[in-house]
């Protein structure tokens, strides 16, 4: 039995829509909260396991609580479960902008490109991992959102200024060759 073309197009356009919406959330988060996204990106680049561990530790009880509220017969409890689940997804997408920026930057150093462009590029890669059935849906999607929540948490805290790094930058910024024009004859 063949699958009708309309069903194939429906599934295809649903996937394209999800990819576009997620990339839009990543870009908007990077544009509206650039310092938070930068801190989340730097901390994710330094220790990716830390935001993942924080996010998973927060997400497991959060999602279980949301599912339990959804299963109750009381309509206000179901509404609370829906709101709790939607908040989890929203915060995961906002924090995920740091992950998307890091992935979108690749191995390049600081460039003149806007941070939201890196977020879109990384968001495309992230959402494409969600497309694969079962591994993407049940593995990468929740892991990415949980890590995004962890990135949001670690991005909320300011980064410590390191004196050594500012001295190193100052030493590296010193000119290698200095041109001293000759004194004018009087």
C-alpha positions in Angstrom: 0.0 0.0 0.0 1.4 3.4 -1.0 1.3 6.4 1.2 -0.8 9.2 -0.2 1.1 12.2 -1.4 -1.0 14.5 0.8 0.2 12.6 3.9 3.8 12.9 2.8 3.5 16.6 2.2 1.8 17.1 5.5 4.6 15.3 7.4 7.3 17.2 5.4 5.8 20.6 6.0 5.2 19.9 9.7 8.9 19.2 10.0 9.9 22.3 8.0 7.6 24.4 10.3 9.1 23.0 13.5 12.6 23.7 12.2 11.7 27.3 11.2 9.9 28.0 14.5 12.8 26.6 16.7 15.4 28.6 14.7 13.3 31.7 15.2 13.2 31.1 18.9 16.9 30.7 19.0 17.6 33.8 16.9 15.1 35.9 18.9 16.6 34.7 22.2 20.1 35.6 21.0 18.9 39.0 19.8 16.9 40.0 22.9 19.3 38.6 25.5 22.8 38.8 24.0 24.7 38.8 27.3 22.7 35.8 28.7 23.2 33.9 25.4 26.9 34.7 25.3 27.4 33.5 28.9 25.4 30.3 28.2 27.4 29.7 25.0 30.8 30.2 26.7 29.9 28.0 29.7 28.5 25.3 27.4 31.7 25.4 25.3 33.9 25.1 28.5 31.9 22.3 30.1 29.0 20.9 28.1 28.2 18.3 30.8 27.4 21.0 33.4 24.3 22.5 31.7 23.2 19.1 30.6 23.4 17.8 34.2 21.6 20.8 35.6 19.0 20.7 32.9 18.3 17.0 33.3 18.1 17.3 37.1 15.5 20.1 36.8 13.7 18.6 33.8 12.9 15.1 35.1 10.7 16.2 38.1 9.3 19.1 36.0 8.2 16.9 33.1 6.9 14.1 35.5 4.9 16.7 37.4 3.5 18.1 34.2 2.5 14.6 33.0 0.9 13.8 36.4 -1.1 17.0 36.3 -2.3 16.2 32.7 -3.5 12.8 33.8 -5.7 14.2 36.5 -9.5 14.4 35.8 -9.7 17.9 37.3 -9.7 20.5 34.4 -7.7 23.2 36.2 -5.0 20.6 37.0 -4.9 19.6 33.3 -4.5 23.3 32.4 -1.7 23.6 35.0 0.0 20.5 33.4 -0.3 22.1 29.9 1.1 25.4 31.1 4.0 23.7 33.0 4.9 21.6 29.9 4.7 24.6 27.6 6.9 26.6 30.0 9.5 23.8 30.0 9.6 23.9 26.2 9.8 27.7 26.1 12.6 27.9 28.6 14.4 25.1 26.9 14.3 27.0 23.6 15.4 30.3 25.1 18.4 28.6 26.8 19.1 26.5 23.8 20.2 29.7 21.9 23.5 29.4 23.7 23.9 25.8 22.4 22.8 26.8 18.9 25.3 29.7 18.9 28.2 27.4 19.9 27.3 24.8 17.3 26.7 27.5 14.7 30.1 29.1 15.3 31.8 25.8 14.7 35.6 26.0 15.1 35.8 29.6 13.9 37.0 32.3 16.2 35.1 35.6 16.9 33.8 36.8 13.6 31.9 39.9 12.5 28.8 37.9 11.9 25.8 38.6 14.2 25.3 36.2 17.0 21.7 35.5 15.8 23.2 34.1 12.5 25.2 31.6 14.5 22.0 30.8 16.4 20.1 30.1 13.2 22.9 28.0 11.7 23.3 25.9 14.9 19.5 25.7 15.3 19.3 24.1 11.8 21.8 21.4 12.9 20.0 20.8 16.2 16.5 20.5 14.8 17.7 18.2 12.1 18.8 15.8 14.9 15.2 15.8 16.0 13.8 14.5 12.7 15.1 10.9 13.1 12.3 8.8 14.5 12.7 7.5 18.1 16.3 8.6 18.6 15.5 12.1 17.6 12.0 12.3 19.1 12.7 10.5 22.4 16.4 11.2 22.8 17.8 14.3 21.2 14.7 16.5 21.5 14.3 16.2 25.3 18.0 16.2 25.8 18.4 19.4 23.9 15.6 21.1 25.7 16.9 19.9 29.1 20.4 21.2 28.3 18.8 24.4 27.1 17.3 24.9 30.5 20.7 24.2 32.1 22.3 26.8 29.8 19.6 29.3 30.8 20.4 28.6 34.4 24.2 28.9 34.1 23.7 31.9 31.7 21.9 33.9 34.4 25.0 34.2 36.6 27.6 36.8 35.6 31.0 35.6 34.5 33.9 36.2 36.8 36.5 38.6 35.5 39.9 37.0 35.3 42.9 39.2 35.9 45.2 36.9 34.1 43.1 36.8 30.9 43.0 40.6 30.8 46.8 40.8 31.2 47.2 38.2 28.5 45.0 40.2 26.2 46.9 43.4 26.9 50.2 41.7 26.2 48.9 40.2 23.0 47.5 43.5 21.9 50.9 45.2 22.1 52.2 46.2 18.7 54.9 43.9 17.3 56.4 46.7 15.2 56.3 50.4 16.1 57.0 53.1 13.6 58.5 56.2 15.0 58.7 58.9 12.3 61.9 60.9 12.3 62.0 64.2 14.1 61.3 67.2 11.9 64.3 69.5 11.4 63.8 72.9 12.8 
